[in-house]
Amino acid sequence: MTFEARLLAGPAFAAGMEPYAAHRARLGQLPPPRPELIDTIVASGLLGRGGAGFPVGRKWQAVESRSLDDARILVNGAEAEPLSAKDRALMHSRPHLVLDGALLAAGVLGAREIVLYVGARHVDAQRSLQRAIAERGRLRVPVRIVLAPDAYVAGEESAAVHFVNASDARPTVTPPRPFESGIDGYPTLVQNVESLANVALIARGGDAWYRSLGRGETRGTALVTVSGAPHGGVREIELGMRVGEIAAVSGVAPESVHAVLLGGYFGRWLTREQAWPVPLDPLALRAAGATFGAGVISFLPAHQCGVAATATVLEYMAAQSAAQCGPCVFGLRAIADTTFALATNSAGVHDLERLERWTGQITGRGACRHPDGAVAQLASAMAAFSRDFASHARGRGCEVAPALRQAA
Amino acid sequence: MKRTVERTVGRLVVDPIVCDGHGLCAELLPELIELDDWGYPILRSPAVPRDLAAYARRAVAACPVLALKLVPPE
């Protein structure tokens, strides 16, 4: 854990917003937006921090090649993932870092407007961003705040664009993707707040500086949100740090853990034995069929049933469907209900097979990746808790949550 | 590579937002489309071979909400 924090450098996050004067004194003036910045970002290897992990430099190139000095920047601070708190913390305490990144994007990509898309519940973040905009005085590009509705899919990039355009936060069919046709039909960069904060630092330090941290293939640091831990919350990690190390600094003893959910509600379950040596490195995790997602690390306590925990996540995901696509509306509902029946030992004999079949049928059949994420989470749970799922299917519960014996 | 391009007349695409699960496509083109437990289409393979072109076009035309499209190869 010994490395120099970057995003968390400066006054403690708990102290609240860092004012503009302090921000400038600490980091210096923002360098002017030069076109070469795109190459620097590409060279840094920075990956998006909203969940999908798409290379930031490539996203900028896609917008740059289409912009006729009419692009739009959509700063994504919706953060609807229930287990994530890092984006709101960053917006609350370091709004100027986020603004710096957005202004660089606007300058380099020739944008006419910056929209800060902030979760409606994240009031501290809204207040900080508002104050930060006021502190900046006159800006070259107009900046406005749009409050993202409190719904899981509202943060998905096509949904975000849809909401800004038409007050409807449901995903749209792609293509066109936002970089082709986004806000008001113009090429739009949709970028997570932490990604932009990193750009603000890379513009000052350069790509070699950015790459000087990181233990594996993915370089740099990342914000994570740790839950199910005595000392959980938002932390900055050097990428490649192992789950077991995060557990140790978060006060989690290995024997107190049943399993770990990585990424978020669309993430993957790993057993404790699998999880402990795993490096938190987006590229390595992806290669292993897991995901870094939005930097969520959630420890499931040893006394909690994995099937029940999976059912809870699936119930949320089914309820949060945008209710547009059949496989998501009906598929996720059926999957959530069946998993709940398994968790409560009231499933039918064929329910486990049915669940496996449905899990294989849903991916790629919605307009957005919401259903894909839900079934990937379930598939990983059925692998991590395979014995428990089988035992629940026979009505017996599992080791940590045995079924009550039938009265004679 | 060129051979495979010539053998297909394009690929099927379902607009999942528009699709209401009427199911006509699967009746007219069971070789390429099956239905899930809720009546929504699953494409066995999106590529449409030449010998199924007429059936694919009929399935596309039959969709009451125009959710099924045949996208020609580029």
Interface residues (C-beta under 8 A of the other chain):
Chain A: T172 V173 Q324 C325 G326 P327 C328 F330 G331 A334 W358 Q361 R365 G366 A367
Chain B: V14 D15 P16 I17 C19 D20 G21 D36 D37 W38 G39 Y40 I42
